[in-house]
């Protein structure tokens, strides 16, 4: 332990602690901007690039950045001296001098940390004026807007992209006044190996990286009397959207969410969990077939579009491993525009499918050419959890106050297995529940495969399923996926099945969730809610969902059938970008 003095108070701190961390132990707040702790994956970004956290250290000529200055025995620190405060104000003035003054129309208005600091410092006029940086806004993809005019060089996004996700798209570009963070040569993101996972968006403290908004197109669709507009809600949305309305993290808002969507004007409200059950029917069929033949193992789950694009770029030699089953979002769209459209007597082109997703990569996924039929997307528009919350607030709908209601039929019935897709390990556990029944021919009662659960980035487990020792790996965060896949390359590990989710912690921590997701305590509450919802469901296995059984009886015949493959499966494309 290290002994030091902060603001005339004796402090004891760990020897590897920073001044910022030591000050926090005695409730001294030092303002920060570039500093970021992602505690759910044990990553800390502390480059000291913004210098907002500067403090005075006795014996040092210059002010020290508290976020990256280690404590030392006998150190004497002043966090609130006039010199330190003036230093912070000067840095803030300099940042604002090269920042657009469009807070009222910025996507991060009200959730911008630079804006918060300007308010905290009571800053009402700028000391420095003059030339400002000018860059074209990157609007070329369906998921992420990149506005480098607002980049403050905090480099948080660089850490998320290169350290957490190991995608390697973002880095510092240029020098001096022209320095920003972006891809090489400032290429548009869709010309890079970006996976559109959105983790860069969740860590950006300003509006330099935001989600591509689809709110206004959806308002237009809801007001078009010639279209039938249906909506699906992903499992992770129901345990997070309440936070946007003051509900406790982990509140299960399913019924309120359904009512709110009806109040917005959707013609039918359905559950993506139904399509998750459908995914299990197809993916588990494929898994059992591969295990029996002992070929193309391990099978890799393919529900996550960020992960899909990652392996298309980074591991094209493994293109045979992922399940060919589409994601639940895309299965729902395919079934809604065929089976459901026929049931209600509406032409495919006259039905619009809107998805509410925790994920920004889902926007990219819905636009993939191979997921269109005759040029018409199976899913027309994807809204993030945050976007839906904004629409509800715009419409004056208080989600926390409305009554609860049930999903519509026939695409609204779901099992607990479908619900747990929202948490890391959920897809694999849902598959194991069905595989156990199908392999034994029995209704197996022990279905809580707790060994595959948890927020850890890498989990390995051996699970006995019908006498077979199934070796499984579960990863969340693309950096962790890389670790497992490289172990396989080196011949250091063998598995039967691997679940991979691009976002740390799984969809609970998706790039479109409320801006608090890197707090592991909040993620734990969301995870607990997911498994509570599963436990309380009267049906906990995908293949026992009566609406799934009816869909196969009436339309698909059986898992893996010709029609099922046409509607519910896909193929992958090796992609090369420098």
C-alpha positions as CSV (number, residue, x, y, z in Angstrom):
1,X,0.0,0.0,0.0
2,X,1.1,3.6,-0.7
3,X,0.5,6.5,1.6
4,X,-0.1,10.0,0.1
5,X,-1.9,13.2,0.9
6,X,-4.8,14.5,-1.3
7,X,-6.2,17.9,-0.4
8,X,-4.7,17.7,3.1
9,X,-6.2,14.3,3.8
10,X,-4.1,11.2,4.4
11,X,-4.9,8.5,1.8
12,X,-3.8,4.9,1.6
13,X,-3.9,3.4,-1.9
14,X,-2.8,0.3,-3.8
15,X,0.6,0.7,-5.2
16,X,-0.6,0.4,-8.8
17,X,-3.5,2.9,-8.3
18,X,-3.7,6.3,-10.1
19,X,-4.3,9.6,-8.4
20,X,-7.9,9.5,-9.9
21,X,-8.5,6.1,-8.2
22,X,-6.9,7.2,-4.9
23,X,-9.0,10.4,-4.8
24,X,-12.2,8.4,-5.4
25,X,-11.6,6.3,-2.3
26,X,-12.2,9.5,-0.2
27,X,-15.1,10.7,-2.4
28,X,-13.1,13.4,-4.2
29,X,-14.4,13.8,-7.7
30,X,-11.9,14.7,-10.4
31,X,-13.6,15.5,-13.8
32,X,-12.7,13.2,-16.7
33,X,-13.5,12.9,-20.3
34,X,-11.1,10.5,-22.1
35,X,-10.9,8.1,-19.1
36,X,-13.0,5.0,-19.4
37,X,-13.3,1.9,-17.3
38,X,-15.1,-1.0,-18.9
39,X,-15.3,-3.1,-15.8
40,X,-17.4,-5.9,-17.3
41,X,-14.3,-6.9,-19.4
42,X,-11.6,-5.5,-17.2
43,X,-10.4,-2.9,-19.7
44,X,-9.3,0.6,-18.7
45,X,-8.6,3.4,-21.1
46,X,-6.4,6.0,-19.4
47,X,-4.2,7.8,-22.0
48,X,-4.6,11.2,-20.4
49,X,-5.2,12.7,-23.8
50,X,-7.9,15.2,-22.9
51,X,-6.1,16.7,-19.8
52,X,-9.4,17.6,-18.1
53,X,-8.4,15.7,-15.0
54,X,-5.2,17.6,-14.3
55,X,-4.1,18.1,-10.7
56,X,-1.2,19.8,-8.9
57,X,1.5,17.5,-7.5
58,X,4.0,19.0,-5.1
59,X,7.4,19.1,-6.6
60,X,6.3,18.7,-10.2
61,X,6.7,21.6,-12.6
62,X,3.7,20.7,-14.8
63,X,0.1,19.7,-13.9
64,X,-0.4,15.9,-13.9
65,X,-3.2,14.0,-15.5
66,X,-4.9,12.2,-12.6
67,X,-6.2,9.3,-14.7
68,X,-2.8,8.0,-15.7
69,X,-0.4,9.3,-13.0
70,X,0.5,6.5,-10.6
71,X,0.5,7.3,-6.9
72,X,3.9,7.4,-5.0
73,X,4.9,7.2,-1.4
74,X,4.7,10.6,0.3
75,X,3.0,12.2,-2.8
76,X,1.1,15.5,-2.0
77,X,-1.7,16.3,-4.4
78,X,-4.1,19.2,-4.7
79,X,-7.1,18.5,-6.9
80,X,-8.9,21.8,-6.4
81,X,-6.1,24.4,-6.5
82,X,-6.6,27.5,-8.6
83,X,-3.9,26.3,-10.9
84,X,-5.5,22.9,-11.5
85,X,-9.0,24.5,-12.0
86,X,-7.6,27.0,-14.5
87,X,-5.7,24.2,-16.3
88,X,-9.0,22.2,-16.7
89,X,-10.9,25.3,-17.9
90,X,-8.2,26.1,-20.5
91,X,-8.3,22.5,-21.8
92,X,-12.1,22.6,-22.0
93,X,-12.0,26.0,-23.8
94,X,-9.6,24.5,-26.3
95,X,-11.7,21.5,-26.9
96,X,-14.8,23.6,-27.4
97,X,-13.1,26.0,-29.7
98,X,-12.8,23.2,-32.4
99,X,-16.2,21.7,-31.7
100,X,-19.4,22.3,-33.7
101,X,-22.0,24.4,-31.7
102,X,-25.0,22.4,-32.7
103,X,-26.0,20.8,-29.4
104,X,-29.7,21.3,-30.0
105,X,-29.7,19.1,-33.1
106,X,-26.9,16.7,-32.1
107,X,-27.8,13.0,-31.6
108,X,-26.0,13.1,-28.2
109,X,-27.8,16.2,-26.9
110,X,-28.5,15.5,-23.2
111,X,-26.2,12.5,-23.2
112,X,-22.9,14.2,-24.1
113,X,-20.1,14.3,-21.6
114,X,-18.5,17.4,-23.2
115,X,-21.8,19.2,-22.8
116,X,-22.0,18.1,-19.2
117,X,-18.6,19.4,-18.4
118,X,-19.4,22.8,-20.0
119,X,-22.4,23.0,-17.7
120,X,-20.4,21.8,-14.7
121,X,-17.7,24.5,-15.4
122,X,-20.5,27.1,-15.9
123,X,-19.0,27.9,-19.3
124,X,-21.1,30.4,-21.2
125,X,-18.7,32.0,-23.6
126,X,-15.5,30.8,-25.4
127,X,-12.1,32.4,-25.0
128,X,-10.7,30.9,-28.2
129,X,-12.2,31.4,-31.6
130,X,-10.9,30.9,-35.1
131,X,-10.4,28.1,-37.7
132,X,-12.3,24.8,-37.1
133,X,-11.7,21.4,-38.5
134,X,-14.0,20.4,-41.4
135,X,-14.7,16.8,-42.4
136,X,-17.3,15.1,-44.5
137,X,-19.8,13.1,-42.4
138,X,-19.7,9.3,-43.1
139,X,-23.2,8.2,-43.8
140,X,-22.4,5.4,-46.2
141,X,-23.5,2.5,-44.0
142,X,-26.7,1.5,-42.3
143,X,-25.5,1.3,-38.7
144,X,-23.0,4.0,-37.6
145,X,-22.7,7.8,-38.3
146,X,-19.1,9.1,-38.1
147,X,-18.8,12.9,-37.7
148,X,-15.2,13.7,-37.2
149,X,-16.0,17.4,-36.8
150,X,-17.0,16.4,-33.3
151,X,-14.0,14.1,-32.5
152,X,-12.1,15.3,-29.4
153,X,-9.3,12.8,-29.8
154,X,-10.1,11.0,-26.5
155,X,-9.4,7.7,-28.3
156,X,-11.9,5.7,-26.4
157,X,-13.3,4.3,-29.6
158,X,-9.8,3.2,-30.6
159,X,-9.5,1.1,-27.4
160,X,-13.0,-0.4,-27.9
161,X,-12.2,-1.3,-31.5
162,X,-8.6,-2.5,-31.1
163,X,-8.3,-3.8,-27.5
164,X,-11.8,-5.0,-26.6
165,X,-12.9,-6.2,-30.1
166,X,-9.5,-6.6,-31.9
167,X,-11.2,-5.5,-35.1
168,X,-8.4,-3.0,-35.8
169,X,-10.2,-0.4,-37.9
170,X,-9.7,2.8,-35.8
171,X,-6.4,4.6,-35.0
172,X,-5.1,8.1,-34.8
173,X,-4.9,9.8,-38.2
174,X,-3.1,13.1,-38.9
175,X,-1.1,15.3,-36.6
176,X,-1.5,18.5,-34.6
177,X,-4.7,20.5,-35.4
178,X,-5.7,17.9,-38.0
179,X,-5.5,14.9,-35.8
180,X,-8.6,12.7,-35.5
181,X,-9.4,9.0,-34.9
182,X,-10.7,7.0,-37.8
183,X,-9.9,4.3,-40.4
184,X,-6.7,4.5,-42.5
185,X,-7.0,7.3,-45.0
186,X,-10.4,8.2,-43.3
187,X,-12.1,5.6,-45.5
188,X,-15.9,5.2,-45.0
189,X,-16.6,2.5,-42.5
190,X,-18.4,0.3,-45.0
191,X,-15.1,0.0,-47.0
192,X,-13.3,-1.4,-44.0
193,X,-13.5,-4.6,-41.9
194,X,-15.7,-2.8,-39.4
195,X,-18.3,-5.2,-37.9
196,X,-20.7,-2.5,-36.9
197,X,-20.9,-3.9,-33.4
198,X,-21.4,-0.4,-32.1
199,X,-19.0,-0.7,-29.1
200,X,-17.2,2.4,-30.4
201,X,-20.6,4.3,-30.3
202,X,-21.2,3.2,-26.7
203,X,-17.9,4.6,-25.5
204,X,-17.8,7.9,-27.5
205,X,-18.4,10.7,-25.0
206,X,-19.6,13.1,-27.7
207,X,-21.4,12.9,-31.0
208,X,-18.5,11.9,-33.2
209,X,-19.9,8.3,-33.3
210,X,-23.6,7.8,-33.2
211,X,-26.2,5.3,-34.4
212,X,-27.8,5.8,-37.8
213,X,-31.3,6.9,-36.9
214,X,-34.4,5.3,-38.6
215,X,-37.0,7.0,-36.4
216,X,-38.4,9.4,-39.1
217,X,-38.8,6.7,-41.8
218,X,-40.7,4.6,-39.2
219,X,-43.0,7.5,-38.4
220,X,-43.7,7.7,-42.2
221,X,-44.5,4.0,-42.4
222,X,-46.8,4.1,-39.4
223,X,-48.8,6.9,-41.2
224,X,-49.1,5.0,-44.5
225,X,-52.6,3.5,-44.7
226,X,-51.6,1.2,-47.6
227,X,-49.1,-0.7,-45.5
228,X,-49.4,-3.3,-42.7
229,X,-46.7,-2.4,-40.2
230,X,-45.6,-5.1,-37.7
231,X,-42.9,-5.0,-35.1
232,X,-40.7,-7.5,-33.3
233,X,-38.9,-7.0,-30.0
234,X,-35.6,-8.7,-29.1
235,X,-35.2,-10.4,-25.7
236,X,-32.5,-8.0,-24.3
237,X,-34.7,-4.9,-25.1
238,X,-37.3,-5.8,-22.5
239,X,-34.8,-5.8,-19.6
240,X,-33.1,-2.5,-20.6
241,X,-35.7,0.0,-22.1
242,X,-37.2,0.7,-18.7
243,X,-34.0,2.4,-17.7
244,X,-34.8,5.2,-20.2
245,X,-38.0,5.9,-18.2
246,X,-36.5,5.8,-14.7
247,X,-37.3,2.2,-14.0
248,X,-34.7,0.2,-12.0
249,X,-32.1,-1.6,-14.2
250,X,-33.2,-5.2,-14.7
251,X,-36.9,-4.3,-14.6
252,X,-38.8,-6.7,-17.0
253,X,-40.9,-4.3,-19.1
254,X,-42.3,-6.8,-21.6
255,X,-46.0,-6.1,-21.2
256,X,-45.5,-2.4,-21.0
257,X,-43.3,-2.5,-24.1
258,X,-46.1,-4.3,-26.1
259,X,-48.7,-1.8,-25.0
260,X,-46.4,1.2,-25.9
261,X,-45.8,-0.2,-29.4
262,X,-49.5,-0.6,-30.0
263,X,-50.0,3.0,-28.8
264,X,-47.4,4.1,-31.4
265,X,-49.6,2.6,-34.1
266,X,-48.1,-0.7,-35.1
267,X,-50.7,-3.1,-36.6
268,X,-49.3,-6.1,-34.7
269,X,-46.7,-6.6,-32.0
270,X,-44.6,-9.8,-32.1
271,X,-41.8,-11.3,-30.1
272,X,-38.4,-12.0,-31.6
273,X,-38.2,-14.8,-28.9
274,X,-40.6,-16.7,-31.2
275,X,-38.0,-16.6,-33.9
276,X,-35.3,-17.5,-31.4
277,X,-37.2,-20.7,-30.8
278,X,-37.4,-21.2,-34.5
279,X,-33.6,-20.7,-34.7
280,X,-33.1,-23.4,-32.2
281,X,-35.2,-25.8,-34.2
282,X,-33.0,-25.3,-37.3
283,X,-29.6,-24.8,-35.5
284,X,-30.0,-27.8,-33.2
285,X,-31.0,-30.0,-36.1
286,X,-27.8,-29.0,-37.8
287,X,-25.7,-29.4,-34.6
288,X,-27.0,-33.0,-34.0
289,X,-26.3,-33.9,-37.6
290,X,-22.7,-32.7,-37.4
291,X,-22.1,-34.4,-34.1
292,X,-23.4,-37.7,-35.4
293,X,-21.3,-37.4,-38.5
294,X,-18.3,-36.0,-36.6
295,X,-17.7,-33.4,-39.3
296,X,-17.5,-29.6,-39.6
297,X,-17.0,-29.3,-35.8
298,X,-17.2,-27.2,-33.8
299,X,-20.4,-25.6,-35.0
300,X,-20.4,-21.9,-34.4
301,X,-23.7,-20.1,-33.6
302,X,-24.6,-17.5,-36.2
303,X,-27.2,-15.3,-34.4
304,X,-24.9,-12.3,-34.1
305,X,-24.3,-10.2,-37.3
306,X,-21.3,-8.4,-35.8
307,X,-19.7,-11.8,-35.2
308,X,-20.7,-13.0,-38.7
309,X,-18.9,-10.1,-40.3
310,X,-15.9,-10.5,-38.0
311,X,-15.3,-14.1,-39.1
312,X,-16.0,-13.3,-42.8
313,X,-13.1,-10.8,-42.6
314,X,-10.8,-12.2,-40.0
315,X,-11.3,-16.0,-40.2
316,X,-12.5,-16.7,-43.8
317,X,-10.8,-20.2,-43.7
318,X,-13.5,-21.2,-41.1
319,X,-16.4,-20.2,-43.3
320,X,-17.7,-23.8,-43.1
321,X,-18.0,-23.8,-39.3
322,X,-20.9,-21.4,-38.5
323,X,-24.4,-22.7,-38.6
324,X,-26.2,-21.7,-41.7
325,X,-29.3,-20.8,-39.7
326,X,-30.2,-17.1,-40.0
327,X,-30.5,-15.0,-36.9
328,X,-33.9,-14.7,-35.1
329,X,-34.4,-11.2,-36.5
330,X,-34.1,-12.5,-40.1
331,X,-36.1,-15.7,-39.5
332,X,-38.9,-13.6,-38.1
333,X,-38.8,-11.3,-41.2
334,X,-38.9,-14.2,-43.6
335,X,-41.8,-15.9,-41.8
336,X,-43.7,-12.6,-41.4
337,X,-43.5,-11.9,-45.1
338,X,-44.6,-15.4,-46.1
339,X,-46.5,-17.5,-43.6
340,X,-48.0,-14.6,-41.7
341,X,-48.7,-12.5,-44.8
342,X,-50.6,-15.4,-46.3
343,X,-52.6,-15.8,-43.2
344,X,-53.8,-12.2,-43.1
345,X,-54.1,-11.9,-46.9
346,X,-51.5,-9.2,-47.5
347,X,-49.0,-9.1,-50.3
348,X,-45.3,-9.5,-49.3
349,X,-44.6,-6.0,-50.7
350,X,-47.4,-4.5,-48.6
351,X,-46.2,-5.7,-45.2
352,X,-43.4,-3.8,-43.4
353,X,-41.3,-5.5,-40.7
354,X,-39.7,-3.2,-38.0
355,X,-37.3,-4.7,-35.5
356,X,-36.5,-3.3,-32.0
357,X,-33.0,-4.5,-31.3
358,X,-30.2,-3.9,-28.7
359,X,-27.7,-4.1,-31.5
360,X,-26.5,-1.7,-34.2
361,X,-25.1,-4.5,-36.4
362,X,-28.7,-5.6,-36.9
363,X,-29.2,-2.5,-39.1
364,X,-26.3,-3.7,-41.3
365,X,-27.6,-7.3,-41.2
366,X,-31.1,-6.3,-42.4
367,X,-29.5,-4.6,-45.5
368,X,-27.4,-7.6,-46.6
369,X,-28.3,-8.6,-50.1
370,X,-28.6,-12.3,-49.4
371,X,-31.3,-11.5,-46.8
372,X,-33.6,-10.1,-49.4
373,X,-36.3,-11.8,-51.5
374,X,-36.8,-10.5,-55.0
375,X,-35.0,-7.4,-53.9
376,X,-37.3,-6.8,-50.9
377,X,-35.6,-7.0,-47.5
378,X,-37.1,-9.5,-45.0
379,X,-36.6,-6.8,-42.3
380,X,-37.3,-3.3,-43.5
381,X,-36.1,-1.2,-40.6
382,X,-34.2,-1.7,-37.4
383,X,-34.6,0.6,-34.4
384,X,-32.3,0.4,-31.4
385,X,-33.5,0.4,-27.8
386,X,-32.5,4.0,-27.5
387,X,-34.3,5.0,-30.7
388,X,-37.5,3.4,-29.6
389,X,-37.3,5.2,-26.2
390,X,-36.8,8.5,-28.1
391,X,-39.9,7.8,-30.2
392,X,-42.0,6.9,-27.2
393,X,-40.9,10.2,-25.5
394,X,-41.7,12.1,-28.6
395,X,-45.2,10.6,-28.7
396,X,-45.7,11.4,-25.0
397,X,-45.9,7.7,-24.0
398,X,-44.6,7.0,-20.5
399,X,-43.6,3.3,-20.8
400,X,-43.3,3.0,-17.0
401,X,-46.9,4.1,-16.5
402,X,-48.8,2.2,-19.2
403,X,-50.7,-1.1,-18.5
404,X,-49.3,-4.4,-19.6
405,X,-50.6,-6.4,-22.5
406,X,-49.8,-9.6,-24.5
407,X,-48.1,-10.1,-27.8
408,X,-50.2,-10.8,-30.8
409,X,-50.6,-14.3,-32.4
410,X,-49.3,-16.4,-34.1
411,X,-45.7,-15.0,-33.9
412,X,-45.9,-13.9,-30.3
413,X,-45.7,-17.1,-28.3
414,X,-42.2,-17.9,-27.0
415,X,-40.5,-20.2,-24.6
416,X,-38.0,-19.4,-21.9
417,X,-35.3,-20.7,-24.2
418,X,-36.0,-17.9,-26.6
419,X,-35.8,-15.3,-23.8
420,X,-32.3,-16.3,-22.7
421,X,-30.9,-15.5,-26.2
422,X,-30.4,-12.0,-24.7
423,X,-27.6,-13.1,-22.3
424,X,-24.2,-14.6,-23.1
425,X,-24.5,-18.4,-23.2
426,X,-28.3,-18.3,-23.8
427,X,-28.2,-19.5,-27.4
428,X,-26.1,-22.5,-26.5
429,X,-28.2,-23.3,-23.4
430,X,-31.4,-23.2,-25.5
431,X,-29.8,-25.5,-28.0
432,X,-28.7,-28.0,-25.3
433,X,-32.3,-28.1,-23.9
434,X,-33.7,-29.2,-27.2
435,X,-30.8,-31.5,-28.1
436,X,-31.2,-33.3,-24.8
437,X,-34.8,-34.1,-25.5
438,X,-34.3,-35.1,-29.2
439,X,-31.3,-37.3,-28.5
440,X,-32.9,-39.1,-25.6
441,X,-36.5,-39.1,-26.9
442,X,-37.6,-37.9,-23.4
443,X,-38.8,-34.7,-21.8
444,X,-35.6,-34.1,-19.8
445,X,-36.3,-32.1,-16.6
446,X,-32.8,-30.9,-15.7
447,X,-32.5,-28.1,-18.2
448,X,-30.7,-25.3,-16.4
449,X,-27.2,-25.6,-17.9
450,X,-25.7,-23.0,-15.5
451,X,-22.1,-23.9,-16.5
452,X,-22.6,-21.9,-19.7
453,X,-24.0,-18.8,-18.0
454,X,-22.3,-15.6,-16.8
455,X,-20.7,-12.3,-18.0
456,X,-17.2,-13.7,-18.2
457,X,-15.6,-13.1,-21.6
458,X,-14.6,-16.7,-22.1
459,X,-16.4,-19.7,-20.5
460,X,-15.6,-23.4,-21.2
461,X,-17.8,-26.3,-20.1
462,X,-18.3,-30.0,-20.7
463,X,-22.0,-30.8,-20.6
464,X,-23.4,-34.3,-20.5
465,X,-26.3,-34.5,-23.1
466,X,-27.9,-37.9,-23.5
467,X,-24.7,-39.6,-22.6
468,X,-22.6,-37.5,-24.9
469,X,-19.9,-35.3,-23.4
470,X,-20.4,-32.0,-25.3
471,X,-17.5,-29.7,-25.1
472,X,-18.6,-26.1,-25.3
473,X,-17.1,-22.7,-25.4
474,X,-18.9,-19.4,-24.9
475,X,-17.4,-16.1,-25.7
476,X,-18.6,-12.5,-25.7
477,X,-16.6,-9.6,-27.1
478,X,-14.8,-10.2,-30.4
479,X,-11.4,-10.1,-28.7
480,X,-12.4,-13.1,-26.7
481,X,-13.7,-14.9,-29.8
482,X,-10.3,-14.4,-31.4
483,X,-8.6,-16.1,-28.4
484,X,-10.8,-19.2,-28.7
485,X,-10.5,-19.5,-32.5
486,X,-6.7,-19.1,-32.4
487,X,-6.5,-21.9,-29.8
488,X,-8.4,-24.1,-32.3
489,X,-5.9,-23.1,-35.0
490,X,-3.0,-24.0,-32.8
491,X,-4.6,-27.4,-32.0
492,X,-4.8,-26.5,-28.3
493,X,-8.5,-27.0,-27.9
494,X,-11.4,-29.1,-29.4
495,X,-15.0,-28.2,-29.0
496,X,-18.4,-29.4,-30.4
497,X,-20.1,-26.1,-30.2
498,X,-19.2,-22.5,-29.7
499,X,-21.4,-19.5,-29.0
500,X,-20.0,-16.1,-29.9
501,X,-21.5,-12.7,-29.3
502,X,-19.8,-9.6,-30.5
503,X,-20.7,-7.4,-27.5
504,X,-19.1,-8.0,-24.1
505,X,-21.7,-9.7,-22.0
506,X,-23.9,-10.5,-25.0
507,X,-26.9,-8.6,-26.3
508,X,-27.5,-7.2,-22.8
509,X,-24.6,-4.9,-23.6
510,X,-25.5,-4.2,-27.3
511,X,-24.4,-1.1,-29.1
512,X,-28.0,0.2,-29.2
513,X,-28.8,-0.3,-25.5
514,X,-29.1,2.6,-23.0
515,X,-25.7,4.4,-22.4
516,X,-24.8,2.7,-19.2
517,X,-24.0,-0.8,-20.3
518,X,-20.3,-0.9,-19.4
519,X,-21.3,-0.9,-15.7
520,X,-21.1,-4.6,-14.7
521,X,-23.6,-4.1,-11.9
522,X,-26.3,-3.0,-14.4
523,X,-25.4,-5.8,-16.7
524,X,-25.8,-8.3,-13.9
525,X,-29.2,-7.0,-13.1
526,X,-30.3,-7.3,-16.8
527,X,-28.9,-10.8,-16.9
528,X,-30.7,-11.8,-13.7
529,X,-34.0,-10.4,-15.2
530,X,-33.5,-12.5,-18.4
531,X,-33.1,-15.8,-16.4
532,X,-36.0,-14.8,-14.1
533,X,-38.2,-14.4,-17.2
534,X,-37.1,-17.8,-18.4
535,X,-37.8,-19.4,-15.1
536,X,-41.3,-18.0,-14.9
537,X,-42.2,-19.1,-18.4
538,X,-44.6,-22.0,-18.6
539,X,-42.7,-23.3,-21.7
540,X,-38.9,-23.5,-21.4
541,X,-37.9,-25.5,-24.4
542,X,-38.1,-24.2,-28.0
543,X,-39.5,-27.3,-29.6
544,X,-42.4,-27.3,-27.1
545,X,-43.7,-23.9,-28.2
546,X,-47.1,-24.7,-29.7
547,X,-46.9,-21.9,-32.3
548,X,-43.6,-23.3,-33.5
549,X,-45.1,-26.7,-33.8
550,X,-48.1,-25.2,-35.7
551,X,-45.7,-23.4,-38.1
552,X,-43.9,-26.6,-39.0
553,X,-47.2,-28.5,-39.3
554,X,-48.8,-25.9,-41.6
555,X,-45.9,-24.5,-43.5
556,X,-42.4,-25.8,-43.0
557,X,-43.1,-29.5,-42.6
558,X,-39.9,-30.2,-40.5
559,X,-36.6,-28.7,-39.4
560,X,-34.1,-28.7,-42.2
561,X,-36.8,-29.2,-44.9
562,X,-36.4,-27.7,-48.4
563,X,-38.8,-24.8,-47.5
564,X,-37.0,-24.3,-44.2
565,X,-33.7,-23.9,-45.9
566,X,-35.1,-21.5,-48.5
567,X,-36.6,-19.2,-45.8
568,X,-34.5,-19.7,-42.7
569,X,-30.9,-20.4,-43.8
570,X,-28.2,-18.4,-45.5
571,X,-24.6,-18.5,-46.7
572,X,-21.5,-16.5,-45.8
573,X,-19.0,-14.6,-47.9
574,X,-15.2,-14.3,-47.3
575,X,-14.5,-10.6,-47.3
576,X,-11.1,-8.9,-47.9
577,X,-10.3,-5.3,-47.0
578,X,-6.9,-3.9,-46.3
